[in-house]
Every structure is written in structure tokens, then in C-alpha cells.
Amino acid sequence: MIAVLFFAVAVRCNKPVPSKSKPVQKSSYPIFSDSLNLQYGIASRRGTLLNKGYFIINHNDTWKIPYWVAYYLTAQHLEGETKRQGQFRPDPRLPVGARAELKDYEKSGYNRGHMAPAADFKRSKDAMTATFLLSNMSPQTPQLNQKIWQRLEDEVRDKVKTEGGAWIITGNVFMSADSHFTTPTTFIGFNKVAVPTHCFKCVLSTNKKSAFSVHAFLLPNRKTFIPGKPIDYSITIDRLEQITCYDFFPLLDDTLEDRLESKKATDW
């Protein structure tokens, strides 16, 4: 068994953690109910919601990283030919002190890890450059960002090309050694950008017969070698909801949601 033993202990997160240990910020909505990116609902209602058109960010202004980033991706979107381009930059929609700055990452030893990856937005220069906002980043180790995480992103694109479309949610998690939710212990830069212990990705895909499947992955953000393949870090949506206290894809039909989220899909 590849190193996934940190999933073995039940995570005690069946209800929201009090604000003193899990900062919950004042919501800044309206909810984008007409957005295809959120067609099946919002995973959580906390933090600052930023609509970038091509994707939506739920940003934690205290920890200066996203809770999650959500978007809809199709095989047609991936046919774009825009080359990787864009300047890493702070998000002007967030005030100074509530956002990461370029200097926070300098000489930190961490990569600026995209939540919505640039390669998913080759459809236009505008879409591509939007992904380089620091509000779409979290500090990821080179072992995660440049290796197994990149492989997971490639596999998600392959899945979309095969099936036609998917709703994707990517985010950050803070977990203790015994798999309980915790607050950040590592920060970078003057603005104290929080370093997640794990990063997750959820994929709700539909094939040409309109059949749904869901997949969830939780990978450790550590400096040492991360063995195995992304599938070795697959978990059920139910388990990820228990860890994060989020409700993924809440607007799915309840019967379908219960069936899909309670077990690992076998079609990855």
C-alpha cells in the first residue's frame, strides 16, 4: 500500500469548527447562481468569493490562500493553443494585508502552486493570464507541485478529453499527524501566507451518455519524496467532506449524490 495511511484515522469534522480555531470570514457574495462553474452548488460559504469569469475563487483573507477554486472544463476548452504566459501578481480585488504578495514567496522554498492550472485555460490569453493571480495560488513544495500534482492535473485533462466535461474543485487542507483538522503551523513571507499540509482535488465528470462519476484526491504537501501515482491518494467524496467540512456538489440529485460520494469511482 502506497503511503496513504494518514487516511486511516477518522477525521472529527462532522460540524463546523469554532471560529477561534478555524477562521470564518464575513461572506462577500452575491452567489453566482447563473455561473456554469457553480452549476452544482457552492462547497462552502465562508471567505471572500471572487468571480474571475473562467473560474471562481473562495479566498481565505486570513491565511492568504484559497479555501477552494472551482471551474467547469470541457474537451473543447482544452483545444486552445495559447502558450503558457502570465505574470504572477497579487489580486487587485483583495486589499493589501488580506492577500499574498510576490515577496512572500521569494526564497521561501515553496512554489506558487496553481489551484486552477494554467494548462486548463489555453482557450485565450485572458483566461490563461487570470490563473497567475496569487489568489489562485497556495505554497506547494517542489515535490508536490512539480511531480505528482502535475501528473494529477494531466490525468484530469485526459479524463475531460475522454468524457467531454467536468466540474473541478481544488483546494487546501490543514491536518495534524493523526488526521484531524488543525490550524496552520507554517507560514511564508511578511504577510504570513499559510502553507497547507495537503491539497485536494474533486472532479465531477459527465460522459457522452450524460452519466456522472466523481473522484477525489488528497495529497500531502511535504518536502520529501511523495511516492506512487495520483490514484494511490484517491478517497471518497464523503471522506473529503468529513475532513474539510465542505459539501461538494450539493445541488446534485440527493439520491445520485449519496450513491456517488459514498464510494470510490473505478473509472480513473
Secondary structure, 3 states (H helix, E strand, C coil): CCCCHHHCCCCCCCCCCCCCCCCCCCCECCCCCCCHHHCCCCCCCCCEEEECCCCEEEEECCCCEEEEEEEEEECCHHHCCCCCCCCCECCCCCCCCCCCCHHHHCCCCCEEEECCCHHHHCCCHHHHHHCCEHHHEEEECHHHHHHHHHHHHHHHHHHHHHHCEEEEEEEEECECCCCCECCCCCEECCCCEECCCEEEEEEEEECCCCCEEEEEEEEECCCCCCCCCHHHHEECHHHHHHHHCCCCCCCCCHHHHHHHHCCCCCCC
